């Protein structure tokens, strides 16, 4: 696969926005507390990320697919942790 400048830019942006969720997931998991996490926000956010994932698949944009697939897993993990630690 040829990585164009646009794809590299997309991968960098996707990596940063996806990795931004890791500290929150780890903090919630370690503290076993998710009281301040909003179900509504994460449900809406997860729905949007899922649509971005579908869009990326539809247009064949690897950076969009990869970033949104990983972000969706992290966002859904937060929803599971919220339920576990309520």
Buried (B, 14 or more C-beta within 10 A) or exposed (E): EEEEEEBEEBBEEBBEBBEEBEEBBEEBBEEEBBEEBEEEEBEEBBEBBBEBBEEBBEEEBBBBBBBBBBBBBBBBBBBEBBEEBE
